[in-house]
Amino acid sequence: MTDPQVPPLPDRLSIDPKSPHHVAAVFQHDIGIRFNGKERHDVEEYCISEGWIRVPAGKTLDRKGHPLMIKLNGKVEAFYR
């Protein structure tokens, strides 16, 4: 995008505000994640350079009530919609 108001997408991004990889300015825009050629809507965190995403493992929760995450390896692309 050529819009100067849109920040560049970081190599690693998390939707969890407590994470050091959370960038609030990026979430003011609509973001898409393509994993192995298919668009995913359940991605909690990604890293493009290392080639992984974290997604919830079904409806399983940890002892604090947060979804259990699994790490999937593959080709990751992040983009603005």
Salt bridges, closest charged atoms under 4 A:
ASP30 OD2 - ARG81 NH1 3.71
GLU39 OE2 - ARG81 NH2 2.70
ASP42 OD2 - ARG40 NH2 3.05
GLU45 OE2 - ARG12 NE 2.99
GLU45 OE1 - ARG54 NE 3.75
GLU77 OE1 - ARG34 NH1 3.44
GLU77 OE2 - LYS75 NZ 3.87
